[in-house]
Amino acid sequence: MKRMVVLSILVLMVSGQPAVAHASHTRPSTYVVSTTPGETLEGIEVTRDGTMYVTSVGTGAVYRGSTSSPRLKLFLPAGTDGRTSATGVHVDRWGRVLVAGASTSKLFLYDARGQLLVVREATPGSFLNDFTITGDAVYVTDSANNQIWRAPLTRHGLGELKPWLTRDQIQPIPYFLNGIVTDGRTLLVGEQGQDVTYRIDLLTKQVSVLEVPNGILSGDGYLLEGHHLYAVYNAGGGKYVTRLALLNHDLTKATLVADSSPGAAGATPTTIARDRGQLLWVNSQLDVAPGTPPYTVSVVPGLH
């Protein structure tokens, strides 16, 4: 230790610059979200400061932690506010946490402390799965009715949920709408029944199928970064991968670029988020639900 201090001082004297300690900041490769039986995780959000939120479709609990720490803590207890199931989760630009309530047919808005601000309800029997946020609204996929709901979102709060695009307005007819992302002008929506991605114009509501000439692109969870689209894809036979596609300028065509390595056997990855130079996905264990604790999030293998 003394030798290191002396060397640092010598560097400072010779260079005239401060000596900088290059400490290792290695982050975990696996995060333990919960050890509670039956949790069955589903959604994930990682903010710019490294705060991670993970939802439980099994109980409705929401967990929160830091990407620098291997353990998350309970943020919203299971069943509170009528939230007995939870899927999509995102943080808006005002720091509020939105949670899709899956089979509860509800969308929840919380402040950063976990205080409930408002609950908005869709038609009973809806399954509010995933959602994406534009500058002034939230668009939510309904996997039961295979339609898209919309609610205004401003600094003053969350407006009422109303049907925005119904099943009969989407061709080919969807059977299981799931992942959804936006660039502010266009929605990209995953349809897992037919393994396609819809491209929907936010202004005109015009629907088309994203052209993918070199393969199949659909997804449970999507991540859009500029013209790079990541999709958690069920490759069949219990093998799940994250698929990376490069989009053209108007998001009408995608070229598949790479696949990650498959998730672990029985892990059933669902949704995906970015943490600086790495990708994280949720190991839901849905294929073997309710699965076996611990329930985890891990780094996507072989893809950044």
Steps between C-alpha positions, in 0.01 A plus 500: 500500500782744588675422173183586304474837677864582422456406135190720476692795645784444253254497210354826626845662531617390154186570300371801687154336481290350778553128555173318431414168663339268245280292727299211360127564464392154389124456526327172585420257220191381689261690729283331761165674487299280735516172691123493561339184350254569218637842412538437123670815374415677174580869437816708538607863486849643552535876532802706396632508856495118519179457700332172409130418535367145453137385513334175601218373284442233763429727796500863385805589706751751361866489600763772480878507525822623346687336214813527715350270767405131455182517712178693443258603773123509516365832374124433466364204700291236324128574481514860620262744325332201332822422311493120517697459178754719321671489163641810326678767705651834396609826660378821334701820457360637827636201695164331552465123473231351277402134536278295270270284708461206258172315573388769747429712188657798676786743444659637818694824550728543806739767614866416562427417865238240406199715582203421276397800291226357280361178354348488153287201397436347159202279420474209748658192349779696334859384547718811510836356410765747386503872426709779357507873571500786248526870580137525608351152533531134593418224249419160653468157338197295604586134445146380575307723261798553267463872482696806609387736773610862538506733802622863507810553716613844617681648798155531660424129484358210301174533305232244435577187300311483171516254210733648238528219243265201512561148373288545187719796396818289497598278209591221505265438792707476821475208742743608772627857511791543736816712480470864394747787444495840333727764350234766559353473151454127453402203714666163453283228651580130536239241398605160630213298354626554146860605572480847347568855607243765412603850400232751602506868410407703808345780295295304247467164683603330177611142568751299300723202570866575553687348207770253609647341186755280677297340778234532769464787743246513779540542870381478855720789607639768266775758539539774237825697486505726199481262203597194703212281615557227758227238542477217752394225260372147561716302262305179564579188697521698822793704366476874546737752346525874465491588132664819371368666185613810314211722388490725195437876523118484518473176701333307219770239452729308736808294431589237757858551615566262789351274765615466856586164649187321629376557852556231761273194488165583658588868549248630244633855456221748434597868499819694447670823608828680446752560776780701340714257298295189573150363453293347779206264469248359746512125571128450550487116507156531338548173310525323835284744699498575784864396474751467777660776711719691475340708225762689309604752237819427307728643235398400148778264385687571179335830406554859608 
